[in-house]
Amino acid sequence: MSKLNKFIKICLAVALVLVIVYLCSKVDFIFTPIRSLTKVILIPLLLSGFFYYMLRPLVDYMERHKIKRMISILLIYLVMAILITGFIIGVWPSLSAQITNLLLSAPDYLNKFSHQLMELEENGVLADLLPEDFSLLSNMSEYLNRGFSLLSNYVSGLFSFFSNFAIILFTTPLLLFYMLKEGNKFSRGIARFFPRRYHQDVKEVTTEIDSALSGYIISRVLVNVALGVLMYIGFLFLGLPYALLLTVIAVILNFIPFFGAILSSIPIVIIGWIESPSMAIWSLVIILVAQQIQDNLISPLIFGKKLDIHPITTIILVLAGGDLFGIIGMLIIIPVYMFFKIIIIKIYEIFFKSQWEAEDEAEAVQSEATLDEQSEAPSDPVATVDSEDSNSTDTPSK
């Protein structure tokens, strides 16, 4: 009976959530300004949170060594300004030149790629591997055109999203500054919105979320940077065109679990194939070797057990995030999942686990008492009467 009551309670809770969602959909005029505001502050907030977790260990380290937090943040900002200036002077000219050359040469590259596919199809090299009615050239051209159209649409959407560049440029450093300055007070500030008896639980939840996000972001950055270094060295040794640009794209896309490695490999292999089939093969070998070093040596050393998510769960989350919010959704879906997972587990422990365990203990005690009563009760009344008669017969009369 108690299990049925639990099931009814869960069903009522789910139904209540669905009713709330339905009612919210009927008052869309209230949430339209909220969505617009979210679009404006989303990128600055994501960038600020990313750099907050990257720079906070350094700020805490400097504070432990008797340097005031404000001075530590200003020193870090100064170092970042120097690094950005060095990047603009030393790296950006080469990177921008590669971007410009790649955009200008894209039509020629597509023509060369189509010509090579036509040669493969005419020579019958892949005839044994492909079905008879399968045209490699037409299918690959269709896929490439579809991919480039999707990419162009997404890039145009990103440009419109980044159109308010001044807001991002000035908002992100300000948000990051106050995050670094007041970051240790977040848990206490959030706890004030809850009753006093839940303050300790709220602090534990915020601390756990903070630790999980910090470990994930820092580990992911270290792993991807190491992967980028390995790939860039291999591409330079191979002489792959646009090595720096392709490595930067690969590092960014590898923040997407599982699918990032595949997405980043496609342009590398295509450009290598256009140069020569052997270069494409060696490019793929470099990618696979770098991925193996990352998965088997670097990731276990850096991640450890910080990312406690099943691979199937990760694949489902990434697919759902990409379908709902595109590449940005694929990038942030894992931290969002970790955030809500910790909150839901804590809510279960506070409001449901103790109550259900108490009910189970009460049922266990009641069942034990019932068993004790049954064991003490006489099982055969006839035998009991016979035993009493025999006892009375054996007793000598006075």
Helices and strands as residue ranges (DSSP letters): H 2-26, H 28-64, H 69-86, I 87-91, H 92-123, H 136-161, H 165-182, G 183-185, H 186-191, G 196-198, H 199-238, H 243-253, H 259-275, H 277-293, I 294-298, H 299-303, H 311-347, I 348-353, H 354-376, H 381-394
